[in-house]
Amino acid sequence: MNLLPAVVIGGPPHAGKSVLFYSLTHALRERQIPHHAIRACLDGEGNWSQEAPAEIVSQIRLSVKTEWPASFIDRISQDIEHRCLPFLIDMGGRPRGKQLELFRLATHAILLLRADKPEDTIMWQRFIQENSVVPLAQLVSIQQRETQLTSLTPILEGTINRLERHELTRQHGQTFEHLVDLVAQLFRSYTPKELDTAEELDDAYFQPELGEVINLKTFIAPEMEWKPEMLPCLLAHIPAGAAFALYGVAPTWVYAAAAAAGQQALSQFDPKLPFGWVRPLAVETSLEQHPDTRMELQSTATATILSIQIPTRLEYFQPDPFPLPPVDATQGLIISGRIPYWLITAIVRHYRDQRLPWLAIYSPQLNKAIVVSSRTNIYQPGTLLDLTTV
């Protein structure tokens, strides 16, 4: 049994769970609390969907109206069961069928409820009780009124307001701050080797064959976000000709740029996999499509755009190399999609080795592509590209 905390944030649709989830994970990062935020839902939401313009999110976000595939739930279950860090888990508003199995893997719960949906309150309380999940907080989402803290024990209770999508100002207020304190105290109470940070790299966990461990959080302050102009500083620290490893929370394009910068062996930390440290996925050029993905190529005057959709969830342990389509080696390549880090690092190294002029990753938050590797003098890592002009 995995004893690391796995905290479900649950409640009815349109209560603001994803927004609360976003604010909570950012508040924990500001306090430098090691954890991982996992979205256990098919719609593909993540930090990007809170940070990106609403019109971009509506184009990318998947509309899920059918029952979740069993394969998706099985893979999410594996992710939770194999966790190497405390988890925050964002679930859908109306779990049913096989989805209910996820509650068996949770240790604690935060319920975000609506006063106008008493039947949903009863349903979510039943889910928690029937699966012996320990309640941490039961909050009611409100719109205009001031928040109110009504109880600290045995669980945190009160109201919380202004859980508005695309509002990047993190939540504040008495209720929210007490919630952060509660979760931080829970996550700090578990100190196995897996929770170690850059200050004390445990020999048994950060193994010598990983090479130099580059802890990404040392490049920015806890309250800061990664910016494209930070890439040159990071790339200057990639060791030449020696194995290295990437550790920490950063956007996909940061991992892509670091992977493309070196030819040597690369490891990266994934808290959802049994041993944490993994290598980029094995890939190959092929006209075939992987059964769990949908890929499309679009050509412009100067670039190829490779769009990758993963409707369910991609398994890391693959029996064969992951197929990638052949592309025009005379043009730059823009890669778009919500892609696991161990796949994006493999993709950029694969196409870098084909000596494409440049590689870029599309960022929904900026609605631009960020150059992560370049053989030309026109672009440098960190250059922003407008998709309408490439």
SVG drawing of the C-alpha trace seen along z (x, -y; Angstrom):
<svg xmlns="http://www.w3.org/2000/svg" viewBox="-31 -40 63 45">
<polyline fill="none" stroke="black" stroke-width="0.4" points="0.0,0.0 1.3,-3.5 1.0,-5.6 1.9,-8.9 -1.1,-11.3 -3.5,-11.3 -5.9,-14.1 -9.1,-14.2 -10.7,-17.5 -14.3,-16.6 -17.7,-18.2 -20.5,-18.9 -19.9,-20.4 -19.4,-24.2 -18.4,-24.6 -15.0,-25.8 -12.9,-22.7 -10.4,-23.2 -9.9,-26.8 -9.4,-25.9 -7.1,-23.1 -5.0,-25.6 -4.7,-28.0 -3.9,-25.3 -1.1,-23.7 0.5,-27.1 0.2,-28.1 2.0,-24.9 4.7,-25.5 5.3,-28.9 5.9,-27.3 8.2,-24.8 6.0,-21.8 6.9,-18.8 3.8,-17.4 2.3,-16.5 -1.0,-17.8 -2.8,-15.2 -5.9,-15.8 -8.0,-12.5 -10.4,-13.6 -10.6,-13.1 -11.2,-16.8 -7.4,-17.4 -7.5,-20.4 -4.4,-21.5 -2.7,-24.7 -2.7,-25.7 -6.6,-25.9 -6.6,-28.4 -3.8,-30.5 -4.7,-30.5 -7.2,-32.8 -10.8,-31.5 -11.2,-31.2 -8.1,-29.0 -9.2,-26.8 -12.6,-26.3 -10.9,-25.1 -8.5,-22.7 -10.5,-21.4 -12.3,-18.1 -16.0,-17.8 -16.6,-14.6 -20.2,-13.4 -19.8,-9.7 -18.6,-7.2 -14.8,-7.2 -13.0,-4.3 -11.8,-1.6 -8.3,-1.9 -8.1,-5.6 -9.2,-4.8 -6.8,-1.8 -3.9,-4.1 -4.9,-6.9 -5.2,-4.3 -1.7,-3.1 -0.4,-6.7 -2.0,-7.3 -0.9,-3.9 2.7,-4.4 3.0,-7.9 6.4,-9.0 5.2,-12.3 2.0,-13.4 -0.8,-13.9 -3.6,-16.4 -6.2,-14.8 -8.8,-16.7 -11.8,-14.5 -14.8,-15.1 -18.0,-16.4 -20.2,-13.3 -18.1,-10.1 -19.9,-6.9 -19.3,-3.3 -15.6,-2.4 -14.6,-5.9 -15.6,-5.2 -12.7,-2.8 -10.4,-5.8 -11.7,-6.6 -10.2,-3.4 -6.7,-4.9 -7.4,-8.2 -6.3,-8.9 -7.9,-12.2 -10.6,-14.5 -11.4,-18.2 -15.1,-18.7 -16.1,-21.9 -19.9,-22.0 -22.8,-24.1 -25.6,-25.2 -28.1,-24.8 -27.2,-21.2 -27.9,-19.4 -28.3,-16.0 -24.8,-16.3 -23.5,-17.0 -25.1,-13.8 -23.6,-11.9 -20.0,-13.1 -20.2,-12.6 -21.3,-9.0 -18.4,-8.4 -15.9,-9.5 -17.5,-7.5 -17.9,-4.3 -14.3,-4.3 -12.8,-5.2 -11.3,-8.4 -10.4,-10.9 -12.2,-14.3 -9.9,-17.3 -12.3,-20.1 -15.9,-20.7 -16.3,-24.1 -19.2,-25.8 -18.5,-27.7 -20.2,-31.1 -20.1,-34.1 -20.4,-37.5 -20.5,-37.4 -17.5,-37.5 -16.0,-34.1 -16.7,-32.7 -14.7,-30.2 -17.2,-28.2 -15.1,-25.4 -11.5,-24.2 -12.1,-20.9 -12.7,-18.0 -12.5,-19.2 -12.1,-22.6 -15.6,-24.1 -16.6,-27.4 -17.3,-29.2 -15.0,-30.3 -15.7,-32.7 -14.6,-34.1 -13.4,-30.8 -13.5,-32.3 -11.9,-30.6 -9.0,-32.5 -8.5,-34.6 -4.7,-34.3 -4.7,-36.1 -4.3,-33.2 -7.0,-32.7 -6.7,-34.5 -8.9,-34.9 -9.1,-33.2 -10.7,-30.0 -8.2,-29.4 -5.2,-30.2 -6.3,-27.7 -6.8,-25.1 -3.3,-25.7 -2.0,-25.3 -3.9,-22.1 -2.6,-20.5 0.9,-21.7 1.0,-20.2 -0.3,-16.9 2.3,-16.8 5.2,-17.8 4.3,-15.0 5.6,-12.4 9.3,-12.5 10.4,-9.3 13.4,-9.5 11.1,-10.3 10.2,-13.7 13.8,-15.0 14.6,-18.2 17.7,-19.9 19.0,-20.8 19.7,-17.1 20.0,-14.7 19.7,-11.3 22.3,-8.9 19.9,-6.0 17.4,-8.1 19.4,-10.4 21.6,-7.6 25.1,-8.2 24.2,-6.9 21.8,-9.8 24.8,-12.2 24.4,-15.8 20.9,-16.5 19.5,-19.8 16.9,-20.9 14.7,-23.3 13.3,-25.2 16.8,-26.6 16.5,-28.8 13.4,-30.7 12.0,-32.0 9.0,-30.0 6.5,-32.7 7.8,-33.1 6.7,-31.5 8.9,-30.3 9.4,-32.8 10.8,-32.0 13.6,-34.5 14.9,-32.3 15.9,-29.5 19.4,-30.7 20.3,-30.7 19.1,-27.2 20.8,-25.9 24.1,-27.3 23.9,-24.9 23.4,-21.7 26.6,-19.7 28.6,-19.0 29.1,-15.4 27.9,-14.0 24.7,-12.3 22.3,-14.6 18.8,-14.5 16.0,-17.0 14.0,-17.4 11.2,-19.7 8.0,-21.5 8.3,-23.5 6.4,-23.9 6.7,-21.3 8.9,-23.7 11.5,-23.9 12.0,-20.1 12.0,-20.1 14.7,-22.8 16.9,-21.1 16.5,-17.7 17.4,-19.2 20.5,-20.9 22.4,-17.7 23.3,-14.5 24.1,-12.6 21.9,-10.3 19.0,-12.1 16.8,-11.0 13.8,-12.9 11.6,-12.5 8.0,-11.4 6.2,-11.1 3.5,-8.9 5.8,-6.0 7.1,-3.3 10.7,-4.3 10.4,-8.0 13.3,-8.3 12.7,-7.5 14.4,-8.0 12.7,-9.6 10.5,-7.1 11.9,-5.0 10.6,-6.4 11.0,-5.8 10.0,-7.3 6.9,-5.5 3.8,-6.1 1.8,-4.2 -0.1,-5.9 0.0,-4.8 -3.5,-3.5 -3.7,-5.8 -2.9,-9.0 -4.1,-11.1 -1.5,-13.0 -1.9,-15.6 0.7,-17.4 0.0,-20.9 2.5,-22.7 3.0,-26.5 5.5,-28.5 8.3,-28.0 7.2,-25.3 5.5,-22.0 3.0,-21.9 2.7,-18.5 -0.4,-18.3 -0.6,-15.4 -3.8,-14.5 -3.9,-11.8 -7.7,-11.3 -7.2,-9.0 -3.8,-8.5 -0.6,-7.2 1.2,-4.3 5.0,-4.8 5.8,-1.1 5.4,-0.5 6.3,2.8 7.5,1.1 9.1,-2.2 6.5,-5.1 5.8,-6.0 6.5,-9.5 5.6,-10.8 8.3,-11.8 8.5,-15.6 10.1,-18.0 13.7,-18.3 14.1,-21.7 11.5,-23.4 11.2,-24.2 8.8,-22.1 6.2,-23.2 4.9,-20.6 1.5,-21.1 -0.5,-19.1 -0.8,-18.0 2.1,-15.5 3.8,-13.7 7.3,-15.1 9.0,-11.7 7.5,-11.8 8.1,-15.4 11.8,-15.0 12.0,-12.0 10.2,-13.8 12.5,-16.9 15.6,-14.7 14.3,-12.6 13.7,-15.5 16.8,-17.4 18.8,-14.5 17.3,-14.9 18.9,-18.3 15.7,-20.4 16.4,-24.1 14.6,-24.7 12.1,-23.2 9.4,-24.9 6.7,-24.0 3.2,-25.6 2.1,-27.2 -1.7,-27.7 -1.0,-30.2 0.9,-32.5 -0.9,-31.4 2.5,-31.3 5.2,-28.8 8.4,-28.9 11.6,-28.0 13.5,-25.3 16.3,-24.4 17.8,-26.1 20.5,-25.6 19.9,-29.0 20.9,-32.5 17.3,-33.7 15.9,-32.1 17.3,-31.3 15.9,-29.3 13.2,-31.4 12.1,-33.2 8.3,-33.5 6.6,-32.6 3.1,-33.7 1.4,-30.7 -0.3,-33.0 3.0,-34.3 5.2,-31.3"/>
</svg>
